[in-house]
Each structure stands twice: as structure tokens, then as C-alpha cells.
């Protein structure tokens, strides 16, 4: 199937929306640790990410159920609106408790938007191109993650910290506007009007047991990401990277991730999910090993590149594997379960990294060493399970509608 007949206009608009959403909350990341220190909460740096991921994880079962009942688009819009509102309130959060409360609330954004996005994309692309599609979607998200920190730091230095917060809000609003042009993909027969009763969860609506394997690998492989987000700003400063070079680690990491997604995005469609995950986890482990023994900027940036290569292969493959195992009628809940594992991994990584580091440079190798152990555990698990081989094309589910002919580009 030619690419021009695979991806609809709805897919490319979703990619644009994803870029704007990830740019929105990543705009803030390089400046938040220093901002929290100025507020008098330097010892709480680990909570910047962990509180954000806590509410994201808590909200996943709700977003998954709502994506399968109310619709994909309302779930995405709600998540983006949270980013929009929170951006405007950061300038008014002038106490440590107020700032941390806002971080807690801000986490609802990633608890909703990515869940709806993954389910929407799974609805509109063929199963045999699922890994490639998730790779392309990941490219746009990674571009947002790369653009956000660099642009946010520039705005903060050129204008003000408050201007950076408002730019974050504006990017989220643009994401909402793009989502307003999309057509809902959840079949009408499955749709229900929102009611408070939908927020009552049964035991089988919290987790999708069929996606246990990718969820475990997700938690282990995303633990390092939370740790890296927490300590890399300080490690960059300790190595002499400041001002315009402060975000150099993120730039190298994201550039490598983008390159591998573009070149190898469909590798798991060809060779199978598990084999590709073994290689990607190996790259993550090598990148973390470089950070453990890092004493110079070149080794630091080499670690960023190798870690980015591993992430670029890992993320789209995990998404595709999760969707492969999720029944069509519970696709939102399957994706939500994987995202719960993601938030647990990132949140624990950030929390433990902040606790271990404790603003003491000599402890940085221990932070990266613990992350390395988690990835090695993931490799051990992946080697112990059966090689699934190439993913075979499947007959489209009647609950996953084909894109309308006029949408094809």
C-alpha cells in the first residue's frame, strides 16, 4: 500500500496537534528546577516530574474508558485544555506549595491527550503499517519536545519567565483548535453522552490484562527518562553548559530520536515488536552506561545521542505492540494501561533521582546506575519471552472505520 493511500489528512492533523501539545508542556522543563529553587523549594526538584506523572497515571483509567465510550476527540480536547489553563496560572503560583499543586493538576493533560491520540491513530491506519504510523506520530511529538525546551529557554532569557508560561498556554490552545477540525472515529453505536456515572470504574476497567507484557517493559524502560529529566539540567550546569547551551543534551537526544524514527519507524512492522525492543533496550543501556562514567561534555552528549537512538526505536514499538494486543472495543483502555505503566516508570524515576541526587554532584552516577539496572531488567524479560516475529496483516475490525475517501492525501 502506497504511503499516500495509507495516511489520511486526519492523521497529519493529529501529528500537528501532537507537536503543539508536546511543545506546550516541554517549554517549561529546563527552567522549572531553577524556578522552584528561587521559590525556596530546591529540595523538591524530584516532585516537578513525579507529581505531574502521578495525576497522569491516576487519570489514565478514566481517559481510557471515556475514549472507548464518549469518543477519542473529547478526551484529547480535555487534555489540551488542561495545558492551556495551567500555563496561565504558573505566574501566580508564587509559593512552593502552590507551584507543586499546579504541577499535580498539570499532569491531567498527559493523562488524557496521548490516550485519545493513540486510540485515534490506531483507528485510521492499517495494522500492517501501525509501527510506522506510531513512529511518524512520535517524530512530531519528539519535534515538539525538542522545540519546546529550546524555545522556552530563549523566551525566558529574552523576555521573561511569565512570557514563557504564556507561550506554553498558547501552544496548547493551538492544539485544541487543530483537534476541532478532526472527525470522531469511535463508531456511533459505541458512543455515549458524558455523565458522572462514566467516572465510576469497575475492576476490569482499570487495567487491560492483555497488555501486561508491553506495560512491564514500558515501566522499566521509562524509569530512566524520569530520572534524566530530573538531573540533566543540574548535570549540564556542572559540566559548564549554560545559557544557550543549557539545552544541548535535549537537542542531541531528540535529534537522535527523530533520525531513528524516520529511518527505522517501520522496523517492528517488518521484524516484529519483541526483537526490535531488545535492540532498543540495549541502546538505552549503552547510553546510560556513558552517563554513569561521564566526566566531560563529549561523553555527556554521546550518552544523549545513544539514549535518544534507543528511545526512538523503543517508544513507537511499545505503542504498536500495545495496540496489537488490545481488543478494538477496549483499545482506549489498553493504551491507557500502557500509559499508566509509563507514568509509574517516569514518576518513580524522577522521585528516586531527586532523592538520590539531593543536589550533591557526586551522587549523579548512582542515579544513572539505578536507571541502567532497570533497563537491564527489561532486557532480561524480553529475552525470556517468545519472539513474536513479523506482525501479520489482519482483517480490519468492524469497529475501526476506514478513513473516508475524501480524507485520503
C-alpha positions in Angstrom: 0.0 0.0 0.0 1.5 3.4 -1.0 2.1 5.9 1.7 -0.2 8.4 0.0 -3.1 6.0 0.4 -2.2 5.0 4.0 -2.3 8.3 5.9 -5.3 10.5 5.8 -5.5 14.2 6.3 -6.8 13.4 9.8 -3.5 11.6 10.6 -1.4 14.5 9.6 -3.6 16.9 11.6 -3.2 14.7 14.5 0.6 14.8 14.1 0.4 18.7 14.1 -1.8 18.6 17.2 0.7 16.3 18.9 3.6 18.6 18.0 1.8 21.6 19.6 0.8 19.6 22.7 4.3 18.3 23.5 5.8 21.7 22.8 3.4 23.2 25.3 4.5 21.4 28.4 8.1 20.8 27.4 8.5 24.6 27.0 8.7 24.7 30.8 11.1 21.8 31.6 14.6 23.4 31.5 13.5 26.4 33.6 11.4 24.7 36.3 14.1 23.3 38.5 15.8 26.8 38.9 12.4 28.5 39.3 11.5 26.1 42.1 14.8 26.8 43.8 14.1 30.5 43.6 10.8 29.9 45.3 12.7 28.2 48.1 11.9 24.6 47.2 15.2 23.3 45.7 15.0 20.1 47.7 11.7 19.2 46.0 13.1 19.1 42.4 12.1 15.4 42.1 8.5 16.4 42.6 8.5 18.5 39.4 8.1 15.4 37.3 6.8 12.9 39.8 3.7 15.0 40.8 3.0 15.6 37.1 3.1 11.9 36.4 1.1 10.9 39.5 -2.1 12.6 38.3 -1.4 11.4 34.7 -1.3 7.8 36.0 -4.4 8.2 38.2 -6.4 9.7 35.3 -5.4 7.0 32.7 -8.2 4.5 33.6 -10.7 7.3 33.3 -9.3 8.6 30.0 -9.2 5.1 28.6 -12.8 4.4 29.5 -14.0 7.8 28.2 -12.1 7.3 24.9 -14.0 4.0 24.4 -17.4 5.5 25.3 -17.6 9.2 24.8 -15.0 9.5 22.0 -11.4 10.0 21.2 -11.6 13.7 20.4 -13.3 14.9 23.6 -10.6 13.1 25.6 -7.9 14.8 23.6 -9.5 18.3 23.9 -9.8 18.0 27.6 -6.1 17.1 28.0 -5.0 20.1 25.8 -7.3 22.5 27.7 -5.6 21.5 31.0 -2.3 22.6 29.5 -3.9 25.8 28.3 -5.3 26.7 31.7 -2.2 25.7 33.8 0.1 27.8 31.7 -1.8 30.9 32.7 -1.6 30.0 36.4 2.1 29.4 36.8 2.9 33.1 37.1 0.5 33.3 40.1 1.9 30.2 41.8 4.4 32.1 44.0 4.8 29.6 46.8 6.4 26.2 46.8 3.0 24.5 47.8 1.2 26.5 45.1 3.7 25.5 42.4 3.6 21.8 43.4 -0.2 21.8 43.4 -0.2 23.3 39.9 2.3 20.6 38.8 -0.1 18.0 40.2 -3.1 19.4 38.2 -1.0 19.9 35.1 -0.5 16.1 35.0 -4.1 15.6 33.9 -3.1 16.9 30.5 -0.9 13.9 29.6 -3.3 11.6 31.4 -5.9 12.4 28.6 -4.4 13.8 25.4 -2.0 10.9 24.5 -4.5 8.2 25.3 -7.0 9.7 22.9 -4.3 10.3 20.3 -3.0 6.7 20.2 -6.6 5.3 20.0 -7.5 7.7 17.2 -4.4 6.9 15.1 -5.0 3.1 15.6 -8.5 3.6 14.3 -7.4 5.2 11.0 -4.2 3.3 9.9 -3.9 -0.3 8.7 -2.5 -2.8 11.1 0.4 -3.7 8.9 1.6 0.0 9.0 0.9 0.5 12.7 4.6 0.6 13.8 5.4 3.1 11.0 2.5 5.3 11.9 3.4 5.4 15.5 6.9 6.2 14.5 5.7 9.2 12.4 3.5 10.3 15.2 6.4 10.0 17.6 8.5 12.1 15.3 6.1 15.0 15.5 5.9 14.6 19.3 9.7 14.5 19.6 9.9 17.6 17.4 7.6 19.3 19.9 9.8 18.1 22.8 12.9 19.4 21.1 11.4 22.7 20.0 9.7 23.3 23.4 12.8 23.4 25.7 14.9 25.4 23.3 12.2 27.9 22.6 11.1 28.1 26.2 14.6 28.9 27.4 15.0 31.6 24.7 11.7 33.2 25.6 12.6 33.2 29.3 16.0 34.8 28.7 14.9 37.3 26.1 11.6 38.3 27.6 10.6 36.8 31.0 9.6 33.6 32.7 6.0 34.7 32.7 6.2 35.1 28.9 7.4 31.5 28.7 4.4 30.3 30.7 2.0 32.2 28.4 3.7 30.8 25.3 3.1 27.3 26.7 -0.5 28.1 27.1 -0.8 29.5 23.6 0.7 26.3 22.1 -1.9 24.2 23.9 -4.7 26.4 22.6 -3.5 25.9 19.0 -3.5 22.1 19.7 -7.2 22.4 20.7 -8.0 24.3 17.6 -6.4 21.7 15.3 -8.4 18.9 17.1 -11.6 20.8 16.3 -11.0 20.1 12.6 -11.0 16.3 13.1 -13.8 13.7 12.6 -14.6 11.4 15.5 -13.6 7.8 14.8 -15.3 6.0 17.6 -18.4 4.2 16.0 -21.7 5.9 16.8 -23.0 2.6 18.2 -20.4 2.7 20.9 -20.7 6.4 21.8 -22.5 7.6 24.9 -23.2 11.1 26.3 -20.9 12.0 29.1 -22.3 11.6 32.6 -20.7 11.4 36.0 -21.7 7.7 36.1 -19.0 7.1 33.5 -16.4 8.1 36.0 -17.3 5.1 38.2 -14.8 2.4 37.3 -15.3 -1.4 37.7 -12.3 -3.5 38.5 -11.9 -4.7 34.9 -11.9 -1.1 33.6 -8.8 0.0 35.4 -6.3 -2.3 33.6 -6.4 -4.3 30.4 -4.7 -7.6 31.3 -3.8 -8.4 27.6 -1.2 -5.7 27.6 0.7 -6.7 30.7 3.9 -7.5 28.7 4.4 -4.2 26.9 3.3 -2.4 30.1 6.1 -4.0 32.2 8.7 -3.2 29.6 7.4 0.4 29.4 7.7 0.9 33.1 11.3 -0.4 33.2 12.4 1.5 30.1 10.8 4.8 31.0 12.2 4.9 34.6 15.4 6.4 33.2 13.5 9.1 31.3 12.1 10.4 34.5 15.5 10.3 36.2 17.1 12.1 33.2 14.6 14.9 33.2 15.2 15.5 36.9 19.0 15.6 37.0 20.2 16.6 33.5 19.6 20.4 34.0 22.0 20.2 37.0 24.4 17.9 35.3 24.6 20.2 32.3 25.4 23.2 34.6 28.1 21.2 36.4 29.7 20.4 33.1 29.8 24.1 32.1 26.7 24.1 29.8 24.8 27.3 30.5 22.8 30.0 28.6 22.2 29.0 25.0 24.0 25.6 25.6 21.9 24.6 28.6 19.5 22.6 26.5 22.2 20.9 24.4 21.6 17.4 25.9 17.9 17.6 25.0 18.7 18.8 21.5 21.2 15.9 20.9 18.8 13.4 22.5 15.8 14.5 20.5 17.7 14.8 17.2 18.9 11.2 17.5 15.4 10.0 18.4 14.0 11.8 15.4 16.5 10.3 13.0 16.0 6.7 14.1 12.2 7.1 14.0 12.4 8.4 10.4 14.8 5.7 9.3 13.6 2.7 11.3 10.0 3.6 12.2 8.6 0.6 10.4 11.2 -1.9 11.6 8.9 -3.5 14.1 6.3 -4.0 11.3 9.0 -6.0 9.4 10.9 -7.8 12.1 8.4 -8.0 15.0 7.9 -6.0 18.1 10.0 -8.0 20.6 13.2 -8.3 18.5 13.2 -4.5 17.9 12.6 -3.9 21.6 15.6 -6.0 22.6 17.8 -3.8 20.4 16.3 -0.6 21.6 16.7 -1.5 25.2 20.4 -2.4 24.5 20.9 1.1 23.1 19.2 2.6 26.2 21.6 0.6 28.4 24.7 1.8 26.5 23.5 5.4 26.7 23.0 5.2 30.4 26.4 3.5 30.9 28.0 6.5 29.2 26.2 8.8 31.6 27.3 6.8 34.6 31.0 7.3 33.7 30.6 10.8 32.2 33.3 13.3 33.1 33.3 15.5 30.1 30.9 17.3 27.7 31.6 15.0 24.7 30.8 11.8 26.7 27.7 13.5 28.1 26.5 14.4 24.6 27.4 10.9 23.3 25.2 9.5 26.0 22.4 11.8 24.9 22.7 10.6 21.3 22.8 6.8 22.1 20.0 7.2 24.7 18.0 9.1 22.0 18.5 6.3 19.5 17.2 3.7 21.9 14.2 5.9 22.7 13.4 6.4 19.0 13.1 2.7 18.5 11.5 1.9 21.8 8.6 4.2 22.0 6.7 3.6 18.7 7.3 -0.2 19.1 5.8 -0.2 22.6 2.7 1.7 21.3 2.3 -0.6 18.3 2.7 -3.8 20.5 0.1 -2.5 23.0 -2.4 -1.8 20.3 -1.7 -5.2 18.7 -2.8 -6.9 21.9 -5.8 -4.6 22.7 -9.3 -5.7 21.5 -10.7 -3.0 19.2 -13.6 -2.3 21.6 -11.2 -1.8 24.5 -8.4 0.0 22.6 -8.6 3.1 24.7 -8.3 1.1 27.9 -5.4 -0.9 26.5 -3.5 2.2 25.6 -4.4 3.7 29.0 -2.9 0.7 30.8 0.4 1.1 28.9 0.4 4.8 29.8 -0.2 4.0 33.5 3.0 1.9 33.4 4.7 4.8 31.6 3.7 7.3 34.2 4.7 4.9 37.0 8.1 4.4 35.4 8.7 8.1 34.8 7.3 9.2 38.2 9.4 6.7 40.2 12.4 7.6 38.1 12.0 11.3 38.9 11.2 10.8 42.5 14.1 8.5 43.3 16.5 10.5 41.2 15.7 13.7 43.2 16.0 11.7 46.4 19.3 10.1 45.5 20.9 13.2 43.9 19.9 15.6 46.7 21.8 18.4 44.9 25.1 16.5 45.5 27.1 16.1 42.2 28.9 13.1 43.4 25.7 11.1 43.5 24.9 11.5 39.8 26.5 8.2 38.8 24.2 6.4 41.3 21.1 8.0 39.6 22.1 6.8 36.2 23.3 3.4 37.6 19.9 2.7 39.0 18.3 3.6 35.6 20.7 1.2 33.9 19.7 -1.7 36.2 16.0 -1.1 35.3 16.8 -1.3 31.6 18.9 -4.4 32.1 15.9 -6.0 33.9 13.8 -5.1 30.8 16.3 -6.8 28.5 16.3 -9.9 30.7 12.5 -10.1 30.4 12.4 -9.5 26.7 15.0 -12.3 26.2 12.8 -14.7 28.3 9.6 -14.3 26.2 8.8 -15.7 22.8 10.0 -13.9 19.7 6.7 -12.9 18.0 8.4 -12.4 14.6 6.9 -10.1 11.9 3.4 -8.8 12.6 1.0 -10.4 10.1 -1.6 -8.1 8.4 -5.1 -8.6 10.0 -8.6 -8.1 8.7 -9.7 -4.6 9.8 -12.1 -4.7 12.8 -15.7 -3.5 12.0 -15.3 -1.2 15.0 -12.4 0.6 13.4 -13.7 2.5 10.4 -11.7 3.1 7.3 -10.8 6.7 6.5 -13.3 8.5 4.3 -12.2 8.6 0.7 -12.2 12.4 0.5 -9.7 12.5 3.5 -7.0 10.5 1.8 -3.9 12.5 0.9 
